[in-house]
Amino acid sequence: MPSVHWPGPIVLPGDFDDADAPDALVCPITQCLMTEPALVVSSGRTYERAAIVRWIQQHGVDPLDRGNVLRVDQLAPNLAVRQMVETWARQRCGGVLPTQDVRGGSVPVATPPPSIAALVDADAAAAAAADRPTQEPNPAPAERTNASLATRPFAGEDDPIVDGAITVLGHYRAPGAPPSEDGKFFLFSSARLAKVLRGRGWASHGVLADAGGHVKNGAGATAIVTNSRTGKTGGCLLWGAGGGSTGVGVGCWNPAEYSEPGSFRRGDVLVLPDFVGAGVPAAGAASGRAGSASPNRVVEKVLTPARVTKNSGTGWNLAGDEIAFGRCGVVGDWWRELSVTFEFDSPGGVTVSRVRTDSGADLPCIAEVQILNGESWRPVPVTRDAGSSSAGSPVVDSIANVTKVRCVWSETDLHKTNGLSTARGGGGVHCEVIGPADPGATGVTGVTGVTTGVTTGGAGVATRRLPMV
């Protein structure tokens, strides 16, 4: 078979922002700037090489023409598009890019870098084979084991993946459950979720035995998730499975009893809409609220309170600090009123721009701030996503010298909104206080928004269609 020479991928700076890349330079699958453009010879279409190879290996057809069979050896490097990408990237970087490797290599079949999902299977198979007695006369085929999947460390995702999303690495089956249960629970990279949460701590302290249960004791997290393959959006339960930020977590729809077999397949892209877009603030670090770099760009961060106290009863008697994004979430006792107060001990207080929550317009939140040495409370805007107010509150100037922020929901019946929680599942709404970043912060770049049917980001945030892979 004749070999094809592939130049090395275009090397971009780590903080490179491709949000406004021309459509001709964007891969139809990843919706990101192509760094290794691959031409489908039979159709003339161009894709990111790793993405189209992965697609062919999984589906065997052209992604934009499902009637045409497609093989990996029908790909060739699109040198013209590669030059256009490099030229555009250099212009964005003032004419300078990192050292490029144009030598590449010649291969008969294009192969993408191994995905973390493949590493899961390989490690699990090796572990199963190692555990099997060597004297067994007719060894059974290697099987994936939950134990090895839950404890193997991973460096991170290798697959092309959109920001604000995690990939389903495989199925988790509770001990003793029949194979018909496959797809009810899924495995994901804890490291990837940590990146999606942009520095927020998440409830990863649960053990494998927690999977399939509830998060009422806080040993797990809840989040709104959209499965890009099925289109379903709802609350998801996420457990750390003892792996922390380097292991594998287990998830399912909330509540676990209602999660159905076949809901998740390996390779599914699960989008967390509350963390899609350039406007999502990072915890304790700068994050831009607008998607494009601009002299007037508002840069914000999540403020870390000294204490979060509950002024009302909470469901399952959870502590107030469980209201943080990435944790269990909180509801009022029997889904009635919920009131929590964020307290800041910084000398002179903190500067607050807004409060961010995921409860939605059906369960509106009213937020107020108290200023240092002041007795009255002043209203502060509440936003549902990165930059737009869910309650119609106008964007106002930041309020300085704040010592307390009080957030109140008149009811918290989550059966009415978003599907974060039910009576069985535990968990509830999340909330955080946002303020301007420290002086000199320039924001986080290189984050691309994704259109998922849920509005994300403020004015100016670039959005792209979610890849259906």
N, C-alpha and C positions, 0 to 999 in steps of 0.2 A: 504493500500500500504506500503510495507516495506520501512523503511527510510534508507538513505545512509549518512554515516558520511563523511563530507568534512573538512579536515584540513584547517586552515586559510591560505590565500595566502602568499607566500614567501615575506618577507619585504626586499626591497633593498634600499641602500642609494639613496638619491635624485639625485645625480650626476652620478649614475651608468651607465657605457657605455657597451651596449651589442652588439656593432657593429660586433664583431668577434665571436659571440656565435655559437657553433656547430649547424648545421642544425637540428639535432635530437631534440634539445632543443628549437627550434623556432616554433611558431605557424604558420601553413600554411595560416591562415586568416590575423592575425595582422602583421606577419613577425617580431615579437618581441619575446624576451625571455619569456617563459611561467612561470608565477608565481603561477598559479593554474591549472596544467595540468588536462584535462578532457578526459577520454578515451571513444570513441564511441564503445560500446560493440559489436555491430553487424559487424563493419569493422576493429576494432583494431587500428584505427587512433586516434591520440591525438591532442587536440587543447587547446588554452586558454579557460577556462570555460566560462567567460563572453561573449567571441566572438562567441563560438559555440552555446550557448543558444540564443543569439541574432539572429544568422543565422537561427536556427530552428524555432524561433517564426515568422521570416519573410518569410521563404521559405518552411520549413517542410520537407526538404530532406537533404541527406548527401552532403556537399559542393563539395566533390571529386567524388561522384557517384550519379548524379542527379536522377537516376532511383530508388533509394532506399529511401523509406519514413523513416523519422527519428523523434523520439520523445525525449523530454527532459529527460524522465525517463529512457532512454537507455544510459545515461551517468554515469560514475563512476570515482572517483578520481584515477589518475594514480600515485600511490605512488612511483613506481620505477623511473619514469621520474622526479617526484618532488624531489627525493633525488639527482638525477644526476644534476638537475638545482641548487639546494642549494649547492652541493659540488663544482660545477664549479664557482658559484658566490663567495663562500668563498675564493677560490684560487685567484680570481681576486681582492679580497679586503684584501689580507694579512691574511686570516684565520678568519676575524671578520665580522659579519653581525649584523644589528640591532636585537633586541629581537624578536623572532619568536613566533607566536600564532599557536600552533599545535592543540589546542583544537577544534577550528572551531565549527561546529554544525551539527546536523542531520536534514535533510530535505527530504520530499518525492519527491519534485520537485526542481531542481536547478533553481535559479532565479538570474540574474545578477543585479548589482546595477542599479537603475533607471537612464536612460539616460536623458540628457538635453532635447532631443526631446520629451520624455514622459512628462517631467515637463512642457514643453510648452503647450502640449495638456491639461494636467490636470489643469494648471492655467487658460488657456483660457476657458475651460468648466466651471470652477468654477466662473469665472468672468461673463460669459454669464448667468449662472443660477442666480447669485446675482442680475444682472440687470433686471431680468424678474419679473414682478409683482406677488406677492404671491397669489393673488386672481384669477389668470388665471386658468380657469377650466380645460383646456387640454393643458398643457405646451408642447411646441415643444422640441425636443431633443436639448441638449446644443450644441452650435455651436462655432467654433473657431472664434474670432474676431481679425481683424488686430490691433485694438487699444491695446488690452491686450497683444498681442504678441510683440508689439513694445516697450512696456513700462515695462514689467516684468524684474526684475534684475536676473541675473544668476551668479553663482560662477565660472562656467567653464564647460568644457566638461567632462562627465563621461564615454562616450563610448570609447572602444579601438580605437585609431586613430593614423595614421602615422604622423610623423613630417612633417611640411610644408603643412598641409592640413586642411581644414575646412569641417564640415559636414552640409549638407542641413537639417535644422530642420523642414521645411515645406514649404508650398506655401504662397506667398503674392499675393493678388488680389486687384488691384486698385479699389477704391470705384466706384460702378456702373458697373464694368466689369462682364461679364457672367461667369459661372463656366467653360465654354470651354477654358477660359484663364489660367486655373490652370497649373502650371508648367512653366510658362513664367518667373515669378519672384520667387526667393527663399529667405528663411530666414536663417540667420546664427548667431552664437554667436560672438558678438563684442569682448568679452574677448578672445575667441580662436584666432581670427585674430590678436589681439594685441600680443599674444604669438608667432604666426607664424612670425610676422614681427620683432621679437627679439629686442624689445625696440624702434623701429622706430615709430614716431608719424604717425597716419594715418588720412585721411580726414573724421572724424566721426562726424563733426559738422553739417551735413545736417539734415533736418527734414523729416518726413514721406512723406510730399508732394513732396519732390524731387525725390522719388522713381518712376521710370518709365520715367524719363526725361533724362537730360544730366549732365555732370560734367564740362561744359564749364566755370562755375563760380567758380570752385574749391570746391564746396560743395559735395564732393564725391571723390572716388579713382578709378583708373584703374589698373588692374593687369592681367598678363597672367595666365590662369587657364586651367587645364585639368580635365574634368569630367571622373573619373575612370570607371564609368559604361558604358558610351557611347563612350569613347575614343576621344571625341571632344576636341581640344585645340584652344583657342582663347582669345581675350580680354574680360574682365569682368568689368562691372560697379558695384561699391560697395558703398552703402550709409549707414551712421551711424544710420539713423532713430531716431536721438535724444537720443539714448541709451548710447553713449560713449563707454567706455570699459566694461561696465557691462550690456548692454542691447542687443537688437537684431538688426542686420543690414539686409538690403535688397539688393539683387544683381540680375543681369541678364547678358546675353551676350550683347556685344557692337556692334552696337548701339541698344538702347532699342526697337526701332521700328522693328528691324529684329530678336529680340529674339522670339523664337517660343514656343507656349504652349506645355507642355509635355517635355520640355528640361531638367527639373530638377524634381527629386522625393525625397521625404523625405528619408534620410539615404544615399543619394549620397555622396561620398567622392570627394571633389574638391581639387585637388593638385595645389599649386602655385609653379611651377618648379624653380622659381628664389629663393625660400627659402627652398629647399630640400637639406639635406646633412650637414655633420659636418663642411663644409668649409664656411658656410655663416656667415660673420662677424656680430656681434651684434653692435647696436648703442652705441658708447661710452663705450663699455665693451669688454673684451677679447673674442675672438672666434678663434678656431683652424682652419687652412686651410687644414690640413690633418685629415683623419678620425680616425686614430689610435694614441693613446698616444705614443709619441716618444721623445727622448731627442732633436732631431733636428726639432721638430714641430714648424712651423711658426705660431705665434699668432698675429691676427690682430683685428682692430676695425674700425668702421665708424667714420671719423673725422667730427666734427660739425663746419661748417663755420660760420663766423660772418655775412656774407652777400653772397647772390647769385644774381648776376646782369646779365641781358640779354644784349648782345652786338648786337643783331639782333631783328627783329620783331618776335612776337610769335603769334600763332593762338589764336583767341579770346582774344588777349591782356593779356594773363595770366602772372603773375609775375614769375621771374626766380626761386624763391624758390619752385614753384610747381613741379619742376623736381625731387624732392626727392622721393625715393621709398615709397610707401604707400600713396602717394598723387595723384593728378590728372594727372601729367605728362605734358610735354610741346612739341610742334612742332613749326617749323618755320612758319612765316606768309605765308599762302597758300602753306604749306608743302615745302617751300624752305629752304635755309640754316638756321641753328640754331647755335648760339654761346652763351655760358654762361660762367661766371667766378665765381669761388668759392674763396672768400677772407677770410684769417685767420689772426686775430689780436693778436695771442699769441706772447709774447716776444720771439724773436729768431725764430719765425715761427714754422712750424710743420714738421714732417717727413712723407713723402708720399711713399707708395709702388706701388700703382696702382689706376686706375679709373675703376669703375664697372658700366655697363649699361645693359639695357635689349633691346636695339634697334636691335641687331642681325647683322650678317655679311652683310645682304642686305643693311643696312644703317649704314656703319661703322663710328665710332667716332675717331677723332684724339685728343689726349690730350697732353698738355704741362704744365710745371710748371715754375714758376719764383721764384728765390731764393732771400732772404733778401738782399737788396741793390744791386741787380743785374738787368741788363737791358735785357739780352737775355732770351729766353725761351728754356727749355730743354724737349725732349719728355719723356713721362712716359707710361708704358704699359696700355692697355685697355683690360679688361676682360668681357666676356659675362656672365659668371657664377661664381661659388665660387672660382675656381682656375685655369681655363684655358683661354688663350688669344683668343679672337674672331678674332683678326686681324693678328694673327701670330706673335705678338710682343714678343720678348724674355723676360723672367723674369729676371729683373735686381735688383741690390741692391737698397735699399730704398734711397730716396733723402731727405736730411735734410735741415732745414732752409727755408722751402717753405712758401711763403706768399700768392701766388695766383696759382690757377689751372684753365686753360682755356680748355674747351671742345667744339669741333666744328664738326658739321655734315654738309656735303655739300648739303644734301637734307634730308627731313623728311617725305616723303610720306609713311605713315604707311599702305597704301593699299598693299604695297609690302612685308610686313614682319609682322609676329606674330599676326596681327589682333588687336593690342592694341586700335586703334582708327580709325575713319572714319570722313568724313565731318560732320556727324550729331552727333556723339557720344561725341566729345570733348576729352580732355586728350591727352596723347602722351608718349614719351619716358621718362625713368627715369635714373638718374645718381647719383653716390655718390663717394666720395673720401675716399680711404682706406689707413690706415697707421698701423704700428706695434703697438701692445698693450703696455700699460704702463709696466715698469720693474716689474718683479715678477708675471705677469699674467700667468695663466696656461691654459687658454682656456676653452671652454664650452664642456662638455662631455655629453654622453647619447643621442646624436642625430644620428639617423640612416638615411642614404640616401635611396632614392627610385628610382627604374628604371621606368621612365614614357615615354620613347621614346625621352626625351630631355636630353642631356648629362649634368650632374650636378657634381660639385665637382672636385677637382684636383686629381693628382696622389695619390693613397693610400686611397681614400674615399670609404668606403664599401657601396655597393648598394644592395638592395633587391627588389624583384618583388612586385609591388603594389598589395595589397589585393583587389580582385574583389568582394566586398560585397554589 
